[in-house]
Amino acid sequence: QVQLVESGGGLVQPGGSLRLSCAASGFTLDYYAIGWFRQAPGKEREGVLCISSSDGSTYYRNSVKGRFTISKDNAKNTVYLQMNSLKPEDTAVYYCGAPGAGHGCYGAPYEYWGQGTQVTVSS
């Protein structure tokens, strides 16, 4: 069974850091782009970061550029989201997702999703 599971969320003070993990089972991430998305209360889900399976290219939302970093460890079949200098507006449920094999970060529907992990940035 194809499954993505996020972990690592929690409560952090503004300016703090968290690292989220997205572990895949039932398939290998070698051939999949992986994106991180988030949804804040009352807002639409938005893309945050994505890493390509072909060349490792990364794509950043402007609001997180310089603060968030995405990486993938194919040996562990896991993608990470390192979040630094967190702000209250980063508060959201964070999801990892993947399009079908062979597709890039854009241009194809995302077929696989994790259950989400809550990130709360507050004093």
N, C-alpha and C positions, 0 to 999 in steps of 0.2 A: 504494500500500500504506500502510495506517495504521500509524504508528510513533511511539513516544515514546522519547526517548533522554535519560537523565540524565547529568550530568557535574558535576565540581567537588568530588567527595569526596577524602578524603585523611587524613593523620595530623595532628592538632593537639593542642596542650597544653591541659589544663583552663583554662578562662577565655578561650580563644581563639575565633576566628570562622571560619566557612566560608560560602560562598554556593554553593548547588546550583542547577543549571539543568535544566529539563525542556523540551526542544525537540520540537515536534510537526511531523510531516510527513504528507502524504496527507490531511490535513483541517485545518480552521482551528479554533482554540481559542475563537473568538468565542462559540460557542454551547455550550460544554462547561464544566461544573465540573471543576476539577482538584484532586486531593487528593495530599498527601504522606503516605506510609506508611513504616514502618520495621520491621525484624525483627532482633532481637538473637539471638545464638547461644542455642539452647535455649528460645526464647520464641516466642509467637505474634506474627504480624504485627499491628501496631496502627496506627490512624490518628493522624496528628500534627497536620496542618493541612489545611484545605480552603478554596478560594475559589469562590464562586458565579459563574456566568456571567451571571446575570440582573441583579444589582445590586452585585456585587463584595463581598458580605458574606463575612466570614472566620470560621472556626470553629477554635478552638484547644483542644488537649489541655492540661489544667491544668498538667502538668509542664513545658510549654514556654512558657506564657503569660509575656509580658514578655521573653522571650529570642529567640524565633523569629518571623519575619515572612514571610508569603507575599504575593507580588505577581504580576501577570500583565501582560505587554506584548503586546497583540493584534497590533500592527504587526510584531513580531518572531516572533509565534507561539510564545512562550516563557513559561514560568512559572518563578519564582525562589523559592528558600527561603533566606532569610538567617538564619543561625544564629549567635547571639552567646552569650557566657558559657557555653560548652560544658562539659559535665560528663562524667565517665567513663560514666555511665549512658546517655548519648546515643549511645554506640557501637552501631552497627547498620548493616545495609544499608538504604539509603533508596531508595524507589521512588516514582515519580509514576504516577498512574492517573487515568482518567476514566470516568464513566458514559456512557451513550448521550446523544446530543444532546437537549437540552431537559429533562434531568433535573438536579436539584440535587445538593448534596453528599451527601444522605441519601435513602434510600427506593428506590434502584435499584441493581442490580449494576454493578460497575465492569467495563467491557468492554475497556478498553485499558490496557496496562501497559508501563512501561519495563523495562529489563534490570537496573536497580539500580546504585547507586554506594556504595562502602564509605566510611563515616565512622568513624574511630577516634580516640577522645579518650583520651590517655594521656600521662603524664610520661616 
